[in-house]
Amino acid sequence: MKKLSFLDKIVFILNSLAATALLLSYLLPFIPPKSFPLLSVLSLGVPVLIILNIVFLIFWILKFKRQFLLSLIVLLLGFNYVTGLYQFSAEEGERNDDQLSVMSYNVRMFNAYNWVDEDDIPEKITGFVNKQAPDILAMQEYYVGASGLRRDYPYYYIKLKNKNDEFGSAIFSKYPIINRYSLDFPQQGNNNATYVDIVIEKDTLRVFNVHFQSLNIKPQIDELQKEDSRKLLGRIGAGFAMQQEQAEMLIEEVNNSPYKTLIIGDFNNTIFSYIYEKINPEKRFQDAFLEAGSGFGETFKLSYFPLRIDFLLIEDAIEIQSYERFKVEYSDHYPIMTRLQL
């Protein structure tokens, strides 16, 4: 430290703060948000912390300084954790007629409130889905007044929060649905989890469509800067505490499933969070992105860092052949799809 220039000392102090924060974040999947709601907010910033530590690592290596060891050690300590941020191109399995395609898409109410300055968003979303033609389609923030998907899928389950609502969640299937259920989260709003049992030849799958508590994060950095930081952190922390309760309700149902199970949808949280670990503590499920995805895999359109909050969690007994993220600009989320070999 004594041999460093004044500027390098400042850089190393910043490096130390970033390394400490990343090291602390490794504990977040095991700390209930209800106990430390503000601390849980750090999980959203983990992608930035990982990238920062990689930048500091490269900086010190280029300067031939041993300070590179700080970020290197911290990154290596959480290697499996860090690799959840970015995936190198995976080899896609061969496609055949026996594969099952599953898509999750938060459609933002089909632009019912004109967030996108285009009149034909419902038609574009429906056209996109019809082109991809997934066998099973789970939608969050579904709007009953906009979609013509029921004409293309003979089996579906649409669950609205209340009888008079037009918004909710939907599961569409090309295969027969024999049972339909809703968990009905106690919190106000359109967040919910539903699940159906789908018969596919001799197999029965239980498919959960999840939409955990929304955090109402603004996609644009200038909009975010307008918010009071204390209120923003308090709102996100409270949202994570609600997500914990919802995840606990979900996993109780998942553990009672007599069938092979899929958990898909909008978690409104990241792979670095408590709820992600809570849902899959013994690695019963595979994350389709980690198995067959590539890149950062961001699913939420955030202008300041990549955020993957939509997931396809697949029972370990099912083989994942491919994963795709479609960068279509019809919602604030990107649709994701996987192909499975039953």
Sequence and secondary structure as in RCSB ss.txt:
>XXXX:A:sequence
MKKLSFLDKIVFILNSLAATALLLSYLLPFIPPKSFPLLSVLSLGVPVLIILNIVFLIFWILKFKRQFLLSLIVL
LLGFNYVTGLYQFSAEEGERNDDQLSVMSYNVRMFNAYNWVDEDDIPEKITGFVNKQAPDILAMQEYYVGASGLR
RDYPYYYIKLKNKNDEFGSAIFSKYPIINRYSLDFPQQGNNNATYVDIVIEKDTLRVFNVHFQSLNIKPQIDELQ
KEDSRKLLGRIGAGFAMQQEQAEMLIEEVNNSPYKTLIIGDFNNTIFSYIYEKINPEKRFQDAFLEAGSGFGETF
KLSYFPLRIDFLLIEDAIEIQSYERFKVEYSDHYPIMTRLQL
>XXXX:A:secstr
 TTS HHHHHHHHHHHHHHHHHHHHTTGGGS TTTSHHHHGGGGGHHHHHHHHHHHHHHHHHTT TTHHHHHHHH
HHTHHHHTTT B         TT EEEEEEE GGGGTT SSS TTHHHHHHHHHHHH  SEEEEEEEETTT  GG
GT SEEEEEESSTT SEEEEEEESS EEEEEE   SSSSS EEEEEEEEETTEEEEEEEEE       SSHHHHH
HS HHHHHHHHHHHHHHHHHHHHHHHHHHHT  SEEEEEEE SS TTSHHHHHHSTT  EEEHHHHH  B    B
  SSS B  EEEEEETTSEEEEEEE    SSSB  EEEEEE 
